[in-house]
Amino acid sequence: MLLVKHLGPSSSKMTDTLHQGFLKLLEAMFAKEEVRVIPGSEETFQWLKEKKILFALNTGFERNFTLMLLERIGWSQIADTVVCGDEVPEGRPAPDLIFESMKRLNCQDSSRVAAVGDTQADMKAAEKAQVGFAIGVLSGAHSLKQLEACPNHRVIPSVKDLPKILSLPKEKI
């Protein structure tokens, strides 16, 4: 997209070629390298299932790559739905990934949604979607300062803290 912005529409094909090369590189890397899950994430997913809380995983990555990665870590059936960047009109910070997740989970009321993310774009998408809870997690590349600079209800150290936060009365979140 930056190439198109700076070099004009004729660079669109170059952008697509670079993107496809990047995806092939990622696939090759993840096929060989050890892939580790974020500590506490599997326990959090289990807690959500026990509480019968539907949840979606959403990512800016394309579906083929995402499914390969989920299969690799044994998570192909872990979420109620998986929404990928190539399945929506716009990626984050647009709210499209959240809206598509809601659609697939048959949720019409965004105030009943908790959006959890580790980037500023995640928090901005949550704000645009007008979710009930926007929760930043310090497991990614963004710092506490960066996440707190965005509209959110809470920033937590780890996804393993999510059950504790979601168990609080709404006015305490």
N, CA, C and O of each residue as an XYZ file, in Angstrom:
692
protein
N       0.806     -1.188      0.000
C       0.000      0.000      0.000
C       0.856      1.260      0.000
O       0.530      2.241     -0.669
N       1.926      1.229      0.737
C       2.822      2.386      0.732
C       3.433      2.594     -0.644
O       3.637      3.728     -1.076
N       3.725      1.490     -1.333
C       4.272      1.630     -2.683
C       3.267      2.310     -3.597
O       3.626      3.193     -4.376
N       2.012      1.901     -3.503
C       0.975      2.510     -4.333
C       0.841      3.989     -3.988
O       0.705      4.831     -4.875
N       0.880      4.297     -2.695
C       0.738      5.688     -2.254
C       1.871      6.556     -2.796
O       1.635      7.667     -3.271
N       3.094      6.049     -2.725
C       4.250      6.864     -3.092
C       4.670      6.738     -4.558
O       5.226      7.677     -5.127
N       4.405      5.586     -5.165
C       4.845      5.386     -6.547
C       3.703      5.380     -7.551
O       3.938      5.383     -8.760
N       2.474      5.371     -7.062
C       1.325      5.408     -7.948
C       0.742      4.034     -8.205
O       1.318      3.022     -7.807
N      -0.422      3.999     -8.882
C      -1.139      2.745     -9.121
C      -0.337      1.696     -9.879
O      -0.593      0.502     -9.724
N       0.622      2.112    -10.689
C       1.395      1.137    -11.466
C       2.232      0.228    -10.568
O       2.678     -0.830    -11.011
N       2.450      0.623     -9.322
C       3.238     -0.210     -8.409
C       2.384     -1.255     -7.696
O       2.906     -2.030     -6.894
N       1.094     -1.288     -7.971
C       0.193     -2.226     -7.310
C       0.616     -3.678     -7.537
O       0.576     -4.489     -6.611
N       1.021     -4.005     -8.764
C       1.459     -5.370     -9.068
C       2.727     -5.701     -8.280
O       2.881     -6.820     -7.790
N       3.636     -4.729     -8.158
C       4.857     -4.929     -7.381
C       4.504     -5.188     -5.910
O       5.106     -6.045     -5.263
N       3.538     -4.452     -5.397
C       3.102     -4.634     -4.014
C       2.577     -6.046     -3.809
O       2.927     -6.707     -2.832
N       1.732     -6.510     -4.734
C       1.189     -7.867     -4.637
C       2.299     -8.911     -4.672
O       2.266     -9.878     -3.911
N       3.270     -8.723     -5.543
C       4.393     -9.657     -5.657
C       5.209     -9.688     -4.368
O       5.568    -10.762     -3.884
N       5.500     -8.521     -3.817
C       6.239     -8.455     -2.551
C       5.462     -9.124     -1.426
O       6.036     -9.844     -0.609
N       4.164     -8.885     -1.388
C       3.325     -9.471     -0.343
C       3.311    -10.995     -0.454
O       3.428    -11.692      0.554
N       3.170    -11.508     -1.664
C       3.171    -12.960     -1.857
C       4.515    -13.562     -1.451
O       4.561    -14.639     -0.856
N       5.597    -12.873     -1.769
C       6.921    -13.333     -1.352
C       7.061    -13.350      0.158
O       7.634    -14.281      0.723
N       6.541    -12.324      0.811
C       6.564    -12.248      2.273
C       5.792    -13.418      2.878
O       6.254    -14.033      3.839
N       4.617    -13.731      2.322
C       3.822    -14.844      2.841
C       4.540    -16.177      2.669
O       4.518    -17.020      3.566
N       5.173    -16.364      1.521
C       5.924    -17.608      1.296
C       7.082    -17.729      2.286
O       7.355    -18.816      2.796
N       7.750    -16.634      2.552
C       8.836    -16.618      3.531
C       8.316    -16.968      4.924
O       8.930    -17.764      5.634
N       7.192    -16.377      5.315
C       6.596    -16.686      6.618
C       6.219    -18.158      6.718
O       6.510    -18.815      7.718
N       5.571    -18.670      5.678
C       5.168    -20.078      5.675
C       6.375    -20.992      5.819
O       6.343    -21.944      6.599
N       7.432    -20.712      5.078
C       8.649    -21.524      5.162
C       9.264    -21.440      6.554
O       9.709    -22.447      7.105
N       9.284    -20.247      7.114
C       9.857    -20.054      8.444
C       9.060    -20.820      9.498
O       9.636    -21.521     10.330
N       7.730    -20.686      9.461
C       6.912    -21.351     10.468
C       6.842    -22.857     10.254
O       6.555    -23.598     11.194
N       7.099    -23.321      9.039
C       7.122    -24.758      8.791
C       8.341    -25.406      9.437
O       8.289    -26.576      9.814
N       9.441    -24.657      9.568
C      10.692    -25.198     10.118
C      10.899    -24.856     11.583
O      11.329    -25.700     12.369
N      10.596    -23.635     11.945
C      10.904    -23.143     13.288
C       9.882    -23.616     14.315
O       8.745    -23.946     13.980
N      10.310    -23.640     15.558
C       9.399    -23.952     16.650
C       8.415    -22.793     16.811
O       8.802    -21.624     16.811
N       7.161    -23.138     16.944
C       6.123    -22.136     17.163
C       5.623    -22.317     18.590
O       5.194    -23.405     18.975
N       5.681    -21.253     19.360
C       5.241    -21.328     20.758
C       3.999    -20.474     20.962
O       3.867    -19.387     20.400
N       3.101    -20.993     21.775
C       1.897    -20.230     22.097
C       2.209    -19.272     23.243
O       3.152    -19.483     24.006
N       1.420    -18.238     23.350
C       1.584    -17.280     24.440
C       1.194    -17.977     25.741
O       0.102    -18.539     25.831
N       2.060    -17.952     26.744
C       1.745    -18.616     28.014
C       0.401    -18.142     28.580
O       0.118    -16.945     28.632
N      -0.406    -19.102     28.996
C      -1.707    -18.805     29.582
C      -2.849    -18.753     28.584
O      -4.014    -18.726     28.980
N      -2.533    -18.738     27.286
C      -3.599    -18.602     26.289
C      -4.492    -19.846     26.233
O      -5.713    -19.720     26.149
N      -3.906    -21.025     26.277
C      -4.726    -22.239     26.202
C      -5.641    -22.364     27.412
O      -6.790    -22.786     27.281
N      -5.141    -22.001     28.587
C      -5.966    -22.036     29.798
C      -7.100    -21.009     29.702
O      -8.218    -21.265     30.150
N      -6.805    -19.865     29.121
C      -7.836    -18.837     28.944
C      -8.906    -19.318     27.974
O     -10.096    -19.127     28.228
N      -8.505    -19.938     26.870
C      -9.480    -20.472     25.921
C     -10.350    -21.535     26.593
O     -11.561    -21.578     26.376
N      -9.737    -22.385     27.399
C     -10.486    -23.421     28.112
C     -11.498    -22.783     29.063
O     -12.640    -23.235     29.147
N     -11.087    -21.743     29.775
C     -11.985    -21.035     30.692
C     -13.177    -20.460     29.924
O     -14.317    -20.571     30.374
N     -12.916    -19.846     28.768
C     -13.999    -19.295     27.952
C     -14.987    -20.385     27.553
O     -16.200    -20.181     27.611
N     -14.468    -21.536     27.150
C     -15.337    -22.651     26.762
C     -16.157    -23.145     27.949
O     -17.352    -23.406     27.814
N     -15.514    -23.276     29.121
C     -16.231    -23.721     30.320
C     -17.359    -22.764     30.688
O     -18.414    -23.193     31.155
N     -17.139    -21.475     30.478
C     -18.148    -20.453     30.787
C     -19.143    -20.271     29.640
O     -20.044    -19.436     29.712
N     -18.966    -21.068     28.578
C     -19.815    -20.992     27.385
C     -19.808    -19.595     26.751
O     -20.827    -19.106     26.264
N     -18.644    -18.985     26.776
C     -18.443    -17.684     26.135
C     -17.887    -17.937     24.736
O     -16.790    -18.473     24.582
N     -18.646    -17.550     23.730
C     -18.180    -17.721     22.355
C     -17.026    -16.769     22.089
O     -17.013    -15.637     22.572
N     -16.053    -17.244     21.312
C     -14.943    -16.354     20.977
C     -14.397    -16.639     19.592
O     -14.452    -17.756     19.077
N     -13.870    -15.577     19.019
C     -13.270    -15.636     17.688
C     -11.802    -15.286     17.799
O     -11.402    -14.492     18.652
N     -11.015    -15.874     16.946
C      -9.644    -15.418     16.733
C      -9.694    -14.619     15.443
O     -10.259    -15.079     14.450
N      -9.108    -13.426     15.445
C      -9.021    -12.705     14.178
C      -7.610    -12.182     13.996
O      -6.909    -11.842     14.949
N      -7.227    -12.133     12.739
C      -5.859    -11.771     12.391
C      -5.823    -11.092     11.030
O      -6.687    -11.317     10.183
N      -4.831    -10.276     10.841
C      -4.630     -9.645      9.546
C      -4.017    -10.581      8.516
O      -3.993    -10.260      7.328
N      -3.521    -11.736      8.956
C      -2.932    -12.693      8.020
C      -4.012    -13.339      7.153
O      -5.188    -13.358      7.517
N      -3.590    -13.869      5.995
C      -4.496    -14.568      5.101
C      -4.913    -15.905      5.710
O      -4.205    -16.474      6.542
N      -6.072    -16.392      5.280
C      -6.654    -17.608      5.844
C      -5.731    -18.824      5.688
O      -5.540    -19.568      6.650
N      -5.160    -19.038      4.509
C      -4.309    -20.222      4.310
C      -3.162    -20.255      5.307
O      -2.893    -21.292      5.914
N      -2.490    -19.134      5.479
C      -1.375    -19.062      6.421
C      -1.872    -19.267      7.849
O      -1.259    -20.005      8.622
N      -2.971    -18.622      8.199
C      -3.518    -18.724      9.553
C      -3.888    -20.160      9.891
O      -3.553    -20.652     10.969
N      -4.580    -20.838      8.973
C      -4.976    -22.224      9.234
C      -3.765    -23.133      9.380
O      -3.764    -24.039     10.213
N      -2.730    -22.892      8.569
C      -1.497    -23.677      8.688
C      -0.875    -23.472     10.064
O      -0.445    -24.432     10.704
N      -0.828    -22.234     10.514
C      -0.241    -21.925     11.815
C      -1.073    -22.520     12.950
O      -0.517    -23.100     13.883
N      -2.394    -22.383     12.881
C      -3.262    -22.950     13.923
C      -3.130    -24.470     13.981
O      -3.098    -25.055     15.063
N      -3.055    -25.096     12.828
C      -2.866    -26.555     12.780
C      -1.536    -26.937     13.428
O      -1.452    -27.909     14.178
N      -0.529    -26.175     13.133
C       0.817    -26.453     13.646
C       0.877    -26.435     15.170
O       1.620    -27.210     15.771
N       0.092    -25.547     15.803
C       0.114    -25.465     17.267
C      -1.047    -26.224     17.913
O      -1.243    -26.151     19.126
N      -1.812    -26.949     17.100
C      -2.901    -27.751     17.638
C      -4.142    -26.952     18.006
O      -4.923    -27.365     18.863
N      -4.319    -25.820     17.365
C      -5.454    -24.955     17.683
C      -6.500    -24.902     16.569
O      -7.303    -23.969     16.542
N      -6.517    -25.845     15.673
C      -7.419    -25.734     14.523
C      -8.893    -25.725     14.931
O      -9.735    -25.227     14.183
N      -9.213    -26.266     16.099
C     -10.605    -26.295     16.561
C     -10.817    -25.500     17.844
O     -11.862    -25.639     18.480
N      -9.867    -24.682     18.236
C      -9.917    -24.048     19.557
C     -10.958    -22.930     19.662
O     -11.582    -22.772     20.711
N     -11.154    -22.159     18.603
C     -12.074    -21.015     18.636
C     -13.397    -21.377     17.969
O     -13.484    -22.331     17.197
N     -14.416    -20.597     18.285
C     -15.713    -20.802     17.651
C     -15.691    -20.352     16.195
O     -16.456    -20.860     15.375
N     -14.830    -19.417     15.877
C     -14.626    -18.998     14.490
C     -13.260    -18.326     14.374
O     -12.697    -17.843     15.356
N     -12.754    -18.309     13.163
C     -11.486    -17.634     12.855
C     -11.752    -16.712     11.670
O     -12.261    -17.145     10.636
N     -11.405    -15.450     11.830
C     -11.612    -14.463     10.769
C     -10.251    -13.907     10.364
O      -9.445    -13.524     11.212
N     -10.008    -13.871      9.059
C      -8.694    -13.473      8.550
C      -8.786    -12.223      7.677
O      -9.849    -11.859      7.175
N      -7.646    -11.594      7.521
C      -7.569    -10.333      6.799
C      -8.052    -10.385      5.369
O      -8.556     -9.388      4.852
N      -7.909    -11.533      4.713
C      -8.356    -11.624      3.326
C      -9.849    -11.928      3.209
O     -10.357    -12.145      2.109
N     -10.552    -11.943      4.345
C     -11.991    -12.219      4.343
C     -12.832    -10.972      4.648
O     -14.058    -11.048      4.721
N     -12.177     -9.848      4.822
C     -12.885     -8.602      5.144
C     -12.401     -7.485      4.214
O     -11.300     -7.559      3.669
N     -13.231     -6.448      4.036
C     -12.822     -5.350      3.148
C     -11.564     -4.620      3.607
O     -10.697     -4.304      2.792
N     -11.461     -4.349      4.916
C     -10.304     -3.611      5.434
C      -9.806     -4.254      6.716
O     -10.588     -4.731      7.538
N      -8.483     -4.258      6.870
C      -7.884     -4.744      8.114
C      -7.889     -3.661      9.176
O      -8.403     -2.562      8.965
N      -7.313     -3.987     10.311
C      -7.226     -3.005     11.389
C      -6.403     -1.806     10.935
O      -5.465     -1.965     10.153
N      -6.727     -0.645     11.396
C      -7.604     -0.306     12.515
C      -9.089     -0.211     12.165
O      -9.886      0.192     13.012
N      -9.481     -0.570     10.948
C     -10.914     -0.631     10.635
C     -11.544     -1.728     11.502
O     -10.851     -2.663     11.902
N     -12.821     -1.631     11.794
C     -13.469     -2.608     12.677
C     -13.963     -3.868     11.971
O     -14.661     -4.677     12.582
N     -13.617     -4.049     10.704
C     -14.196     -5.127      9.899
C     -13.951     -6.524     10.461
O     -14.845     -7.368     10.401
N     -12.766     -6.790     11.004
C     -12.495     -8.112     11.584
C     -13.419     -8.377     12.772
O     -13.894     -9.499     12.950
N     -13.670     -7.365     13.573
C     -14.581     -7.515     14.717
C     -16.008     -7.726     14.220
O     -16.707     -8.618     14.702
N     -16.442     -6.915     13.264
C     -17.806     -7.050     12.752
C     -18.037     -8.418     12.109
O     -19.093     -9.020     12.300
N     -17.062     -8.910     11.353
C     -17.208    -10.235     10.732
C     -17.232    -11.327     11.802
O     -17.982    -12.294     11.678
N     -16.424    -11.182     12.844
C     -16.450    -12.143     13.958
C     -17.830    -12.151     14.603
O     -18.385    -13.214     14.878
N     -18.381    -10.969     14.844
C     -19.718    -10.862     15.437
C     -20.761    -11.528     14.546
O     -21.628    -12.254     15.031
N     -20.675    -11.279     13.254
C     -21.627    -11.865     12.302
C     -21.581    -13.386     12.368
O     -22.620    -14.043     12.438
N     -20.384    -13.938     12.347
C     -20.241    -15.397     12.365
C     -20.695    -16.011     13.687
O     -21.108    -17.170     13.728
N     -20.616    -15.236     14.762
C     -21.043    -15.724     16.077
C     -22.483    -15.321     16.392
O     -22.969    -15.541     17.501
N     -23.157    -14.731     15.408
C     -24.551    -14.308     15.547
C     -24.746    -13.327     16.701
O     -25.689    -13.451     17.483
N     -23.860    -12.369     16.796
C     -23.925    -11.330     17.829
C     -24.224     -9.996     17.148
O     -23.421     -9.509     16.352
N     -25.372     -9.411     17.458
C     -25.743     -8.141     16.844
C     -25.405     -6.934     17.712
O     -25.453     -5.802     17.232
N     -25.067     -7.152     18.967
C     -24.858     -6.059     19.920
C     -23.382     -5.953     20.293
O     -22.873     -6.759     21.072
N     -22.698     -4.954     19.734
C     -21.260     -4.824     19.994
C     -20.953     -4.491     21.452
O     -19.822     -4.676     21.902
N     -21.940     -4.005     22.191
C     -21.689     -3.719     23.609
C     -21.493     -5.002     24.417
O     -21.043     -4.955     25.562
N     -21.829     -6.142     23.822
C     -21.628     -7.439     24.490
C     -20.290     -8.080     24.116
O     -20.003     -9.210     24.511
N     -19.488     -7.358     23.362
C     -18.222     -7.891     22.849
C     -17.046     -7.377     23.670
O     -16.975     -6.196     24.010
N     -16.131     -8.280     23.978
C     -14.836     -7.908     24.555
C     -13.800     -8.125     23.460
O     -13.618     -9.246     22.984
N     -13.135     -7.077     23.070
C     -12.070     -7.174     22.069
C     -10.741     -7.134     22.801
O     -10.474     -6.220     23.582
N      -9.917     -8.128     22.542
C      -8.627     -8.255     23.216
C      -7.543     -8.177     22.154
O      -7.597     -8.890     21.152
N      -6.560     -7.313     22.370
C      -5.502     -7.185     21.384
C      -4.233     -6.623     21.978
O      -4.232     -6.069     23.078
N      -3.141     -6.774     21.228
C      -1.841     -6.328     21.745
C      -1.213     -5.208     20.925
O      -0.016     -4.943     21.039
N      -2.032     -4.547     20.091
C      -1.509     -3.433     19.298
C      -2.438     -2.224     19.387
O      -3.602     -2.337     19.772
N      -1.897     -1.077     19.025
C      -2.725      0.127     18.967
C      -3.827     -0.028     17.922
O      -4.945      0.447     18.123
N      -3.521     -0.681     16.821
C      -4.533     -0.901     15.783
C      -5.690     -1.737     16.325
O      -6.844     -1.497     15.971
N      -5.390     -2.718     17.182
C      -6.446     -3.520     17.812
C      -7.371     -2.639     18.645
O      -8.593     -2.766     18.575
N      -6.780     -1.750     19.428
C      -7.567     -0.879     20.308
C      -8.390      0.123     19.498
O      -9.524      0.437     19.861
N      -7.821      0.621     18.408
C      -8.554      1.561     17.551
C      -9.719      0.859     16.856
O     -10.794      1.440     16.712
N      -9.513     -0.384     16.425
C     -10.597     -1.155     15.812
C     -11.711     -1.399     16.826
O     -12.892     -1.310     16.491
N     -11.336     -1.706     18.061
C     -12.328     -1.928     19.117
C     -13.151     -0.667     19.358
O     -14.368     -0.731     19.536
N     -12.476      0.473     19.363
C     -13.187      1.741     19.548
C     -14.168      1.985     18.401
O     -15.315      2.366     18.631
N     -13.715      1.765     17.170
C     -14.578      1.991     16.008
C     -15.764      1.028     15.991
O     -16.843      1.376     15.512
N     -15.563     -0.180     16.514
C     -16.644     -1.168     16.579
C     -17.575     -0.905     17.760
O     -18.639     -1.517     17.862
N     -17.181     -0.006     18.643
C     -17.948      0.339     19.845
C     -18.229     -0.888     20.707
O     -19.356     -1.124     21.141
N     -17.164     -1.666     20.944
C     -17.317     -2.862     21.774
C     -17.540     -2.477     23.230
O     -17.226     -1.364     23.651
N     -18.088     -3.419     23.987
C     -18.330     -3.180     25.405
C     -17.060     -3.098     26.217
O     -16.969     -2.321     27.168
N     -16.064     -3.909     25.838
C     -14.790     -3.931     26.551
C     -13.651     -4.001     25.547
O     -13.633     -4.881     24.687
N     -12.713     -3.088     25.649
C     -11.493     -3.122     24.840
C     -10.349     -3.367     25.809
O     -10.066     -2.539     26.675
N      -9.700     -4.504     25.656
C      -8.667     -4.911     26.605
C      -7.341     -5.069     25.878
O      -7.201     -5.909     24.989
N      -6.378     -4.257     26.263
C      -5.035     -4.356     25.710
C      -4.229     -5.381     26.489
O      -4.381     -5.512     27.704
N      -3.374     -6.105     25.785
C      -2.543     -7.137     26.406
C      -1.081     -6.852     26.074
O      -0.737     -6.567     24.927
N      -0.238     -6.931     27.080
C       1.186     -6.603     26.916
C       2.023     -7.788     26.432
O       3.191     -7.911     26.803
N       1.444     -8.651     25.617
C       2.187     -9.810     25.117
C       2.780     -9.568     23.738
O       3.492    -10.423     23.213
N       2.497     -8.425     23.152
C       2.965     -8.147     21.799
C       4.058     -7.104     21.774
O       4.778     -6.902     22.752
N       4.163     -6.453     20.646
C       5.245     -5.490     20.433
C       4.971     -4.129     21.057
O       5.889     -3.320     21.192
N       3.734     -3.863     21.437
C       3.391     -2.533     21.936
C       3.506     -2.456     23.452
O       3.162     -3.394     24.171
N       3.993     -1.329     23.908
C       4.247     -1.109     25.336
C       2.977     -0.659     26.056
O       1.965     -0.344     25.430
N       3.057     -0.639     27.374
C       1.968     -0.134     28.198
C       1.627      1.297     27.789
O       0.456      1.644     27.636
N       2.643      2.113     27.616
C       2.435      3.514     27.237
C       1.696      3.610     25.901
O       0.778      4.416     25.754
N       2.094      2.793     24.937
C       1.454      2.826     23.622
C      -0.007      2.382     23.701
O      -0.883      3.000     23.096
N      -0.265      1.304     24.454
C      -1.640      0.812     24.555
C      -2.515      1.758     25.364
O      -3.688      1.953     25.043
N      -1.953      2.340     26.401
C      -2.735      3.283     27.205
C      -3.043      4.568     26.440
O      -3.969      5.293     26.804
N      -2.286      4.857     25.391
C      -2.543      6.043     24.569
C      -3.796      5.870     23.709
O      -4.308      6.840     23.150
N      -4.282      4.648     23.608
C      -5.475      4.351     22.818
C      -6.671      4.166     23.740
O      -6.511      3.818     24.910
N      -7.868      4.397     23.216
C      -9.054      4.136     24.028
C      -9.115      2.652     24.403
O      -9.047      1.784     23.533
N      -9.241      2.374     25.675
C      -9.370      0.999     26.155
C     -10.029      1.034     27.522
O     -10.128      2.088     28.150
N     -10.475     -0.120     27.972
C     -11.059     -0.220     29.303
C     -10.042     -0.712     30.318
O     -10.147     -0.433     31.512
N      -9.057     -1.450     29.822
C      -8.062     -2.013     30.719
C      -6.893     -2.506     29.891
O      -7.077     -2.945     28.755
N      -5.697     -2.438     30.445
C      -4.516     -3.073     29.851
C      -4.035     -4.083     30.881
O      -3.841     -3.752     32.051
N      -3.844     -5.323     30.431
C      -3.428     -6.397     31.334
C      -2.067     -6.938     30.905
O      -1.707     -6.856     29.731
N      -1.308     -7.493     31.859
C       0.025     -7.996     31.528
C       0.009     -9.175     30.558
O       0.884     -9.291     29.700
N      -0.990    -10.049     30.698
C      -0.986    -11.289     29.935
C      -2.412    -11.734     29.651
O      -3.339    -11.381     30.381
N      -2.581    -12.503     28.595
C      -3.888    -13.064     28.273
C      -4.359    -14.000     29.391
O      -5.558    -14.245     29.524
N      -3.438    -14.519     30.184
C      -3.843    -15.391     31.298
C      -4.630    -14.618     32.356
O      -5.308    -15.224     33.185
N      -4.545    -13.280     32.333
C      -5.296    -12.444     33.270
C      -6.717    -12.158     32.791
O      -7.506    -11.566     33.528
N      -7.049    -12.561     31.594
C      -8.358    -12.263     31.028
C      -9.519    -12.849     31.838
O     -10.490    -12.132     32.077
N      -9.470    -14.112     32.273
C     -10.590    -14.625     33.069
C     -10.878    -13.788     34.318
O     -12.036    -13.558     34.664
N      -9.836    -13.343     34.978
C     -10.014    -12.519     36.178
C     -10.739    -11.216     35.825
O     -11.649    -10.798     36.542
N     -10.340    -10.581     34.730
C     -10.945     -9.315     34.308
C     -12.394     -9.524     33.877
O     -13.270     -8.745     34.252
N     -12.651    -10.567     33.093
C     -14.008    -10.804     32.606
C     -14.951    -11.271     33.704
O     -16.168    -11.230     33.525
N     -14.417    -11.713     34.830
C     -15.243    -12.138     35.962
C     -15.667    -10.969     36.845
O     -16.549    -11.124     37.690
N     -15.055     -9.807     36.661
C     -15.394     -8.632     37.466
C     -16.752     -8.072     37.052
O     -17.157     -8.215     35.898
N     -17.460     -7.433     37.992
C     -18.677     -6.714     37.589
C     -18.305     -5.620     36.584
O     -17.220     -5.044     36.666
N     -19.192     -5.339     35.652
C     -18.903     -4.402     34.559
C     -18.373     -3.057     35.060
O     -17.462     -2.493     34.453
N     -18.919     -2.545     36.136
C     -18.489     -1.227     36.621
C     -17.067     -1.236     37.174
O     -16.485     -0.169     37.370
N     -16.492     -2.413     37.432
C     -15.120     -2.486     37.954
C     -14.086     -2.671     36.848
O     -12.885     -2.573     37.098
N     -14.543     -2.935     35.641
C     -13.617     -3.133     34.522
C     -13.197     -1.841     34.008
O     -12.414     -1.779     33.061
